[in-house]
C-alpha cells in the first residue's frame, strides 16, 4: 500500500513540469483566440456606418426611447384597424374619402452612407402577392399616363433620395387592407366594382403614385389595373381648379408670418442651433454639400437611418458620430415647436385659405353622390405631409405632431335614420382615431346636442355642418369671393377670424 502511494507521488513529480507546460500552452491558446476574436470584431465594426468608440447603435425597437421615433416611422406591423366603419346599426355607409401621405421614403437630400442602408421590409404574404402581381402588369398600365414613366412599385432594397422604399409600399398595403376590413361588413365596394365607383388623385411624384397603387392593392376587393384611372394633380394641396390654385397673397403673407415665428423660436434655442451645426458635417453626404441647419431637414435626414434600423452615421477616422440621444433631443424640440402652432390663428387662417380648393371639391363630390349626379362613392387623394398638415389645421384637428409616413385622414358619410328622420351624417378620422367632435365645424353641434343621443355616442355630425363650414368660409372674411379674400392683404391685421378648435389626443402627447 505504501509502495503504491510512493509510486503515485513519484509519477506526479516526474510529470509536474509537463502538466505545467500544458496549462501554460492552454492559456496561450486562449489569449491568441481572444486576440483574433477582437481583431475580427474591430474589422467588422470598421464599416463607415459603425464606429467602435461611439454609441451610434439604435436602442431596441421595444425600448421606450424609440416610441416617438417609431410613431413617425409607422412600421407596417403597427398599422391596425381603427375606428373607421363603426356606426349605429340604423346607419349605412354611403361615401368615403381618404387623404393619405405617401409611405416611407429616403431623405430628400443625400446622406452619408445612404447606398448601404437596407430600405427593404419584412416579408408578408400580402407583400409577396403585391410584388408578384405588379411585376407582370407593367405593360397593362399604359393608360395611366402621365404616370406610365414611373415604376408601379419601389425598388426592393435600394435607398434613392426622395424615392419611396419598399417599406413605404408595405405600409400602404396595410393601410388599404385595414380599411378594406373596416368596410367589409358594409358591403361598401363589392368584387364587381367599376371605374365609376371610385375617383383617384395623386400628385405627380413616384412616391405618391406608388403609394396610391399599394393602397388600392390592399383596399380593393379585386385589383384590376385596367379599371384604375389616376388623375394627376400638379398641386400638393389638391386645389383642383385654376381659380383656387392661383396665387393667394393673403395666404402667402400668413405663411410668411408662420415661418418668421418658427425662425424666431429656433433662434431662441441656441442649444438646438449648436446641435444642428455639430451634426451637419456628420450627416451630409459630401463635405462640400450645403449644411443641414434646418431642424426639419435634419430630422428628415436622420429618420433615413432610424426608420430602417440602421446604425447612425460617423465621420470615418474620427470620434464624431450621431448618437440616439442627439435624435431624441431633436425630436423633443420639434414636438415642442409643433405645440406652439396648435392654437395659432395665423396658421389656421393660412391653412383654411390654402385648402379651400380641396374642401370645396370634397363637398361638391359628396353632394353629387348624395343627389345621384355621380356614382363615385370612394375618393382617394395621394399626397404629402404638406397636404395633411394644412388640412388638419383647417379642420381644427392638428395635434402639433409631425405627420407620420402613410398617415390618413378619412371622411365618412352615412345615410342615417336616427329618430325616424333621414339625414346624412359624417365622421372624420385621423390615423384611425375618431376626431369628429374636435373638428371646427362640429364643435358647436356637440355643445348643443344632448349627450345621450346616438349621434354623440358614435361620433357622427350632420353633413350640413361640414357643408356650411366650407361654403360660408368666404362670408367670414368679409369678402364676396375667394379671390377678393386673397387680395385683402393688410400689414398688421386680417379681415376675418376663423373659429378654431384644437385637438390634442392624450395618446399623442409626449
C-alpha positions as CSV (number, residue, x, y, z in Angstrom):
1,X,0.0,0.0,0.0
2,X,2.8,2.4,1.0
3,X,4.7,1.3,-2.1
4,X,1.7,2.2,-4.3
5,X,1.4,5.6,-2.7
6,X,5.1,6.2,-3.2
7,X,4.8,5.2,-6.9
8,X,1.9,7.6,-7.5
9,X,3.8,10.5,-5.9
10,X,6.9,9.7,-7.9
11,X,4.8,9.7,-11.1
12,X,3.2,13.1,-10.3
13,X,6.7,14.6,-9.5
14,X,8.1,13.4,-12.8
15,X,5.2,14.8,-14.8
16,X,4.7,18.1,-12.9
17,X,6.7,20.0,-15.4
18,X,4.7,18.5,-18.3
19,X,1.4,19.4,-16.6
20,X,2.7,23.0,-16.1
21,X,3.6,23.3,-19.7
22,X,0.2,22.0,-20.8
23,X,-1.5,24.6,-18.6
24,X,0.7,27.4,-19.9
25,X,0.0,26.3,-23.5
26,X,-3.7,26.2,-22.9
27,X,-3.6,29.8,-21.5
28,X,-1.6,31.0,-24.5
29,X,-4.1,29.4,-26.9
30,X,-7.0,31.2,-25.1
31,X,-5.2,34.5,-25.3
32,X,-4.5,34.1,-29.0
33,X,-8.0,33.1,-29.7
34,X,-9.3,36.1,-27.8
35,X,-6.9,38.4,-29.6
36,X,-8.1,37.1,-33.0
37,X,-11.7,37.4,-32.0
38,X,-11.0,41.1,-31.0
39,X,-9.4,41.7,-34.4
40,X,-12.4,40.2,-36.2
41,X,-14.7,42.4,-34.1
42,X,-12.8,45.5,-34.9
43,X,-12.7,44.7,-38.6
44,X,-16.4,44.1,-38.6
45,X,-17.0,47.4,-36.8
46,X,-14.7,49.4,-39.1
47,X,-17.6,49.8,-41.6
48,X,-18.2,53.6,-42.2
49,X,-21.6,53.4,-40.5
50,X,-20.2,51.7,-37.4
51,X,-17.6,53.4,-35.1
52,X,-16.0,51.4,-32.3
53,X,-15.7,54.3,-29.9
54,X,-19.2,55.8,-30.1
55,X,-22.7,54.7,-29.1
56,X,-24.2,55.1,-32.6
57,X,-26.4,52.0,-32.4
58,X,-30.2,52.4,-32.1
59,X,-32.0,51.2,-29.0
60,X,-34.1,48.0,-29.3
61,X,-37.4,48.7,-31.1
62,X,-39.2,47.8,-27.9
63,X,-37.4,50.4,-25.9
64,X,-39.4,53.4,-24.6
65,X,-36.7,55.6,-26.1
66,X,-37.9,54.6,-29.6
67,X,-41.6,55.3,-29.1
68,X,-41.7,58.8,-30.6
69,X,-39.3,57.9,-33.5
70,X,-41.3,54.8,-34.4
71,X,-44.6,56.7,-34.2
72,X,-43.3,58.8,-37.0
73,X,-41.8,55.9,-38.9
74,X,-45.1,54.0,-38.6
75,X,-43.9,50.4,-39.1
76,X,-46.3,48.2,-41.1
77,X,-47.0,45.9,-38.1
78,X,-48.2,48.9,-36.2
79,X,-50.9,49.7,-38.7
80,X,-54.0,48.1,-37.4
81,X,-57.8,48.6,-37.7
82,X,-59.0,51.8,-36.2
83,X,-62.5,53.3,-35.7
84,X,-63.3,53.5,-39.4
85,X,-66.6,51.9,-40.4
86,X,-68.0,51.9,-36.8
87,X,-71.5,53.3,-36.9
88,X,-75.0,52.8,-35.4
89,X,-77.0,49.8,-36.7
90,X,-79.5,52.1,-38.4
91,X,-76.9,53.9,-40.4
92,X,-75.5,52.7,-43.7
93,X,-72.1,53.8,-45.2
94,X,-72.6,55.9,-48.3
95,X,-69.4,57.7,-49.2
96,X,-65.7,57.6,-48.2
97,X,-62.9,60.0,-49.0
98,X,-59.3,59.1,-47.9
99,X,-56.4,61.5,-48.0
100,X,-53.0,59.9,-47.5
101,X,-49.4,60.9,-47.0
102,X,-47.1,58.7,-49.1
103,X,-45.2,55.9,-47.4
104,X,-41.7,55.7,-46.1
105,X,-39.1,57.3,-48.4
106,X,-35.4,58.0,-48.4
107,X,-34.4,61.5,-47.2
108,X,-35.0,64.4,-49.6
109,X,-31.3,65.1,-49.7
110,X,-28.3,62.6,-49.9
111,X,-27.0,61.4,-46.5
112,X,-23.8,59.7,-45.5
113,X,-23.6,56.0,-46.5
114,X,-27.0,56.1,-48.0
115,X,-26.2,53.4,-50.6
116,X,-25.7,50.7,-48.0
117,X,-28.8,51.3,-45.9
118,X,-31.3,48.5,-46.4
119,X,-34.6,50.1,-47.3
120,X,-36.3,46.7,-47.6
121,X,-39.0,45.4,-45.3
122,X,-40.1,42.3,-43.5
123,X,-41.8,39.8,-45.7
124,X,-45.5,39.0,-45.7
125,X,-48.0,37.1,-47.9
126,X,-49.7,40.4,-48.9
127,X,-46.3,42.0,-49.9
128,X,-45.3,38.9,-51.9
129,X,-48.6,38.9,-53.8
130,X,-48.3,42.6,-54.5
131,X,-44.8,42.3,-55.9
132,X,-45.6,39.2,-57.9
133,X,-48.7,40.8,-59.4
134,X,-47.2,44.2,-60.2
135,X,-44.1,42.7,-61.9
136,X,-46.4,41.3,-64.5
137,X,-48.6,44.4,-65.0
138,X,-46.1,46.9,-66.4
139,X,-47.4,46.5,-69.9
140,X,-51.0,46.8,-68.8
141,X,-50.7,50.2,-67.2
142,X,-50.2,52.3,-70.4
143,X,-53.5,54.1,-69.7
144,X,-52.1,55.6,-66.5
145,X,-50.4,58.5,-68.4
146,X,-48.6,60.6,-67.3
147,X,-47.6,58.1,-64.6
148,X,-46.6,55.5,-67.2
149,X,-43.0,56.7,-67.0
150,X,-42.9,55.7,-63.3
151,X,-42.4,52.2,-61.9
152,X,-45.6,50.7,-60.3
153,X,-43.6,49.7,-57.2
154,X,-40.4,50.9,-55.4
155,X,-37.0,49.2,-55.6
156,X,-36.8,46.3,-53.2
157,X,-33.8,47.4,-51.1
158,X,-32.2,50.5,-52.6
159,X,-32.4,53.9,-50.8
160,X,-32.5,56.6,-53.5
161,X,-33.0,60.2,-52.4
162,X,-36.7,61.3,-52.2
163,X,-37.9,57.9,-53.6
164,X,-40.4,55.7,-51.8
165,X,-39.0,52.5,-50.3
166,X,-40.5,49.0,-50.3
167,X,-41.2,49.6,-46.6
168,X,-43.4,52.5,-47.7
169,X,-45.3,50.3,-50.1
170,X,-45.7,47.8,-47.4
171,X,-47.2,50.5,-45.1
172,X,-49.9,51.4,-47.7
173,X,-50.7,47.8,-48.4
174,X,-51.5,47.6,-44.7
175,X,-53.5,50.9,-44.7
176,X,-55.6,49.7,-47.6
177,X,-56.0,46.2,-46.1
178,X,-57.2,47.5,-42.7
179,X,-59.7,49.9,-44.3
180,X,-61.0,47.1,-46.5
181,X,-61.7,45.0,-43.4
182,X,-63.3,48.0,-41.7
183,X,-65.7,48.5,-44.6
184,X,-66.2,44.8,-45.4
185,X,-69.4,44.4,-43.3
186,X,-70.9,47.4,-45.0
187,X,-70.6,45.9,-48.4
188,X,-69.1,49.2,-49.5
189,X,-67.2,48.1,-52.6
190,X,-68.0,44.7,-54.0
191,X,-65.8,42.4,-56.1
192,X,-67.6,43.7,-59.2
193,X,-66.6,47.4,-58.6
194,X,-66.3,49.5,-61.7
195,X,-64.3,52.6,-62.7
196,X,-67.3,54.7,-62.0
197,X,-67.3,53.7,-58.3
198,X,-64.0,55.4,-57.5
199,X,-62.0,58.5,-58.2
200,X,-58.3,58.7,-57.7
201,X,-56.0,61.7,-57.5
202,X,-52.2,61.8,-57.0
203,X,-49.5,64.4,-57.1
204,X,-47.0,63.9,-59.9
205,X,-44.3,62.1,-57.8
206,X,-43.4,58.5,-57.9
207,X,-43.8,58.2,-54.2
208,X,-47.4,59.4,-54.2
209,X,-48.3,57.4,-57.3
210,X,-46.7,54.2,-55.9
211,X,-48.5,54.8,-52.5
212,X,-51.8,55.1,-54.3
213,X,-51.2,51.8,-56.2
214,X,-50.1,50.0,-53.0
215,X,-53.1,51.3,-51.1
216,X,-55.5,50.2,-53.8
217,X,-53.9,46.8,-54.0
218,X,-54.7,46.3,-50.3
219,X,-58.0,48.1,-50.3
220,X,-59.9,46.9,-53.4
221,X,-61.7,43.5,-53.2
222,X,-60.2,42.7,-56.6
223,X,-57.2,44.6,-58.0
224,X,-57.7,45.3,-61.7
225,X,-55.2,47.7,-63.1
226,X,-57.3,48.3,-66.3
227,X,-60.1,49.7,-64.1
228,X,-57.8,52.2,-62.4
229,X,-57.5,55.7,-63.7
230,X,-55.5,58.1,-61.6
231,X,-55.9,61.9,-62.2
232,X,-52.6,63.8,-61.8
233,X,-52.6,66.8,-59.6
234,X,-49.8,69.4,-60.1
235,X,-50.5,70.9,-56.7
236,X,-49.9,69.2,-53.4
237,X,-53.0,70.9,-51.9
238,X,-55.3,69.3,-54.5
239,X,-56.8,72.7,-55.2
240,X,-58.4,71.2,-58.3
241,X,-59.1,74.3,-60.3
242,X,-57.1,77.3,-61.6
243,X,-59.4,79.6,-59.5
244,X,-58.2,78.0,-56.2
245,X,-54.7,77.2,-57.4
246,X,-53.8,80.7,-58.4
247,X,-51.5,82.7,-56.1
248,X,-53.2,83.9,-52.9
249,X,-51.3,86.9,-51.5
250,X,-53.1,86.8,-48.1
251,X,-52.2,83.1,-47.7
252,X,-48.6,83.8,-48.6
253,X,-48.5,86.7,-46.1
254,X,-49.9,84.5,-43.3
255,X,-47.5,81.6,-44.1
256,X,-44.6,84.1,-44.1
257,X,-45.6,85.2,-40.5
258,X,-45.7,81.5,-39.5
259,X,-42.2,80.9,-40.9
260,X,-40.9,84.0,-39.2
261,X,-42.3,82.8,-35.9
262,X,-40.7,79.4,-36.4
263,X,-37.3,81.0,-37.2
264,X,-37.6,83.3,-34.1
265,X,-38.4,80.3,-31.9
266,X,-35.4,78.4,-33.3
267,X,-33.1,81.4,-32.6
268,X,-34.3,81.4,-29.0
269,X,-32.8,77.9,-28.6
270,X,-29.1,78.1,-29.0
271,X,-28.6,74.5,-27.9
272,X,-30.6,73.3,-30.9
273,X,-28.6,75.6,-33.3
274,X,-25.4,74.1,-31.8
275,X,-26.7,70.6,-32.2
276,X,-27.6,71.2,-35.9
277,X,-24.1,72.7,-36.5
278,X,-22.5,69.7,-34.8
279,X,-24.5,67.1,-36.7
280,X,-24.4,68.6,-40.2
281,X,-20.9,67.6,-41.2
282,X,-21.6,64.0,-39.9
283,X,-24.9,63.5,-41.7
284,X,-24.4,65.2,-45.1
285,X,-23.2,63.0,-47.8
286,X,-20.2,65.1,-49.0
287,X,-18.1,67.8,-47.2
288,X,-18.9,70.3,-49.9
289,X,-22.7,69.7,-49.7
290,X,-24.8,72.5,-48.2
291,X,-25.0,72.4,-44.4
292,X,-28.2,70.9,-42.8
293,X,-29.2,73.7,-40.4
294,X,-33.0,73.4,-40.6
295,X,-34.3,71.1,-37.8
296,X,-37.0,69.6,-40.0
297,X,-34.4,68.8,-42.8
298,X,-32.1,67.3,-40.2
299,X,-35.0,65.2,-38.7
300,X,-35.8,64.0,-42.2
301,X,-32.2,63.0,-42.8
302,X,-31.8,61.2,-39.5
303,X,-35.1,59.3,-40.0
304,X,-33.4,57.8,-43.1
305,X,-31.3,55.8,-40.6
306,X,-33.8,55.3,-37.8
307,X,-36.8,54.1,-39.8
308,X,-34.6,51.4,-41.4
309,X,-32.9,50.2,-38.3
310,X,-29.5,51.4,-39.4
311,X,-26.6,52.5,-37.3
312,X,-26.3,56.2,-37.1
313,X,-23.5,57.8,-39.1
314,X,-19.9,58.7,-38.1
315,X,-17.1,60.6,-39.8
316,X,-14.6,57.8,-40.7
317,X,-11.3,58.1,-38.8
318,X,-12.8,60.3,-36.1
319,X,-14.8,60.0,-32.9
320,X,-17.6,62.2,-34.4
321,X,-20.8,60.2,-34.5
322,X,-24.5,60.9,-34.3
323,X,-26.0,59.2,-31.2
324,X,-29.6,58.4,-30.5
325,X,-29.6,61.0,-27.7
326,X,-29.0,63.6,-30.4
327,X,-32.0,62.2,-32.3
328,X,-34.2,62.3,-29.1
329,X,-33.1,65.9,-28.4
330,X,-34.1,67.0,-31.9
331,X,-37.5,65.2,-31.7
332,X,-38.1,66.9,-28.3
333,X,-37.6,70.3,-29.9
334,X,-39.7,69.6,-32.9
335,X,-42.5,68.3,-30.7
336,X,-42.3,71.5,-28.6
337,X,-42.3,73.6,-31.7
338,X,-45.4,71.9,-33.1
339,X,-47.3,72.6,-29.9
340,X,-46.6,76.4,-30.4
341,X,-48.8,76.3,-33.5
342,X,-51.7,74.2,-32.3
343,X,-53.7,77.2,-31.3
344,X,-52.1,79.7,-33.7
345,X,-54.9,81.5,-35.5
346,X,-52.5,82.8,-38.2
347,X,-51.6,79.2,-39.1
348,X,-55.2,78.2,-39.1
349,X,-56.2,81.1,-41.4
350,X,-53.4,80.3,-43.8
351,X,-54.5,76.6,-43.8
352,X,-58.1,77.5,-44.5
353,X,-57.2,79.6,-47.5
354,X,-54.7,77.0,-48.9
355,X,-57.2,74.1,-48.5
356,X,-60.3,75.9,-50.0
357,X,-60.0,74.2,-53.3
358,X,-59.7,70.8,-51.8
359,X,-62.5,71.3,-49.3
360,X,-64.9,72.7,-51.9
361,X,-64.1,69.8,-54.2
362,X,-64.8,67.3,-51.4
363,X,-68.2,69.0,-50.6
364,X,-69.1,69.1,-54.3
365,X,-68.3,65.4,-54.7
366,X,-70.3,64.3,-51.6
367,X,-73.3,66.4,-52.7
368,X,-73.2,65.0,-56.3
369,X,-73.2,61.4,-54.9
370,X,-76.0,62.1,-52.4
371,X,-78.1,63.7,-55.2
372,X,-77.5,60.9,-57.6
373,X,-75.5,63.1,-60.0
374,X,-72.3,60.9,-59.7
375,X,-71.7,57.2,-59.0
376,X,-68.3,57.7,-57.4
377,X,-68.6,56.8,-53.7
378,X,-64.9,56.5,-52.9
379,X,-62.2,59.1,-53.5
380,X,-58.5,58.7,-52.8
381,X,-56.1,61.7,-52.7
382,X,-52.5,60.6,-52.5
383,X,-50.4,63.5,-51.2
384,X,-47.7,64.6,-48.8
385,X,-47.2,65.7,-45.2
386,X,-47.6,69.3,-46.6
387,X,-51.1,68.1,-47.7
388,X,-52.2,66.7,-44.4
389,X,-50.7,69.4,-42.3
390,X,-52.8,72.3,-43.6
391,X,-55.8,70.1,-43.8
392,X,-55.6,69.1,-40.2
393,X,-55.0,72.7,-39.2
394,X,-58.0,73.9,-41.2
395,X,-60.3,71.2,-39.6
396,X,-59.0,72.0,-36.1
397,X,-57.6,68.5,-35.5
398,X,-53.9,69.4,-35.6
399,X,-52.2,67.9,-32.6
400,X,-48.8,69.5,-33.1
401,X,-47.0,66.3,-34.0
402,X,-45.2,65.6,-37.3
403,X,-47.4,63.7,-39.8
404,X,-46.1,60.1,-39.8
405,X,-45.5,58.2,-43.0
406,X,-48.6,56.6,-44.5
407,X,-50.9,58.8,-42.4
408,X,-54.5,59.0,-43.4
409,X,-57.4,61.4,-42.8
410,X,-60.8,59.8,-43.6
411,X,-64.2,61.4,-44.2
412,X,-67.1,59.0,-43.9
413,X,-70.7,59.9,-44.9
414,X,-73.6,57.7,-43.7
415,X,-77.3,57.5,-44.6
416,X,-78.9,57.7,-41.2
417,X,-82.5,57.2,-40.0
418,X,-81.9,58.2,-36.4
419,X,-85.0,59.4,-34.6
420,X,-87.0,58.4,-37.7
421,X,-85.5,61.4,-39.6
422,X,-83.5,60.5,-42.7
423,X,-80.3,62.6,-42.9
424,X,-76.7,62.4,-43.9
425,X,-74.2,62.3,-41.1
426,X,-70.4,62.5,-41.2
427,X,-67.3,61.2,-39.4
428,X,-63.7,62.4,-39.6
429,X,-60.9,60.1,-38.6
430,X,-57.2,60.8,-38.2
431,X,-55.0,57.7,-38.4
432,X,-57.9,55.5,-37.2
433,X,-58.9,57.8,-34.4
434,X,-62.4,59.4,-34.4
435,X,-61.8,63.1,-34.1
436,X,-65.2,64.3,-35.4
437,X,-66.1,66.1,-32.1
438,X,-62.9,68.1,-32.2
439,X,-63.4,69.5,-35.7
440,X,-64.1,73.2,-36.0
441,X,-67.3,72.5,-38.0
442,X,-68.8,70.1,-35.5
443,X,-67.8,71.6,-32.2
444,X,-70.9,73.8,-31.8
445,X,-73.2,70.8,-32.8
446,X,-71.7,68.8,-29.9
447,X,-72.3,71.6,-27.5
448,X,-75.9,72.0,-28.5
449,X,-76.8,68.3,-28.7
450,X,-78.0,66.0,-26.0
451,X,-75.1,64.0,-24.7
452,X,-77.1,60.8,-24.7
453,X,-78.1,60.9,-28.3
454,X,-76.9,58.2,-30.7
455,X,-75.1,60.8,-32.8
456,X,-72.9,61.7,-29.9
457,X,-72.3,58.1,-28.9
458,X,-71.0,57.2,-32.3
459,X,-69.2,60.5,-33.1
460,X,-71.4,61.5,-36.0
461,X,-72.1,65.0,-37.1
462,X,-74.6,66.4,-39.7
463,X,-73.1,66.7,-43.1
464,X,-74.8,70.1,-43.4
465,X,-72.4,71.3,-40.6
466,X,-69.4,70.5,-42.7
467,X,-71.0,71.9,-45.9
468,X,-71.8,75.3,-44.2
469,X,-68.3,75.4,-42.7
470,X,-66.8,75.2,-46.1
471,X,-69.3,77.1,-48.2
472,X,-69.7,80.0,-45.7
473,X,-65.9,80.5,-45.1
474,X,-65.7,83.4,-47.6
475,X,-68.5,85.2,-45.7
476,X,-66.4,85.1,-42.5
477,X,-63.7,87.0,-44.3
478,X,-66.0,90.0,-45.2
479,X,-65.2,89.3,-48.8
480,X,-67.6,88.3,-51.6
481,X,-65.3,85.8,-53.3
482,X,-62.2,83.7,-52.6
483,X,-60.2,86.0,-55.0
484,X,-61.3,89.1,-53.1
485,X,-60.4,87.5,-49.8
486,X,-56.9,86.5,-51.1
487,X,-56.2,90.1,-52.2
488,X,-57.3,91.7,-49.0
489,X,-53.8,91.9,-47.6
490,X,-53.2,94.0,-44.5
491,X,-49.9,94.9,-42.9
492,X,-51.0,94.4,-39.2
493,X,-54.5,92.9,-39.2
494,X,-56.6,90.4,-41.0
495,X,-60.1,90.7,-42.4
496,X,-61.6,87.6,-40.7
497,X,-61.3,85.4,-37.7
498,X,-61.7,81.7,-38.2
499,X,-63.3,79.7,-35.4
500,X,-60.6,77.3,-34.4
501,X,-60.6,74.4,-32.0
502,X,-57.6,72.3,-31.3
503,X,-57.4,68.5,-31.0
504,X,-54.7,67.1,-28.7
505,X,-55.5,63.5,-28.0
506,X,-53.9,62.1,-24.9
507,X,-52.3,59.2,-26.8
508,X,-50.4,61.7,-28.9
509,X,-48.9,63.7,-26.0
510,X,-45.2,63.2,-25.3
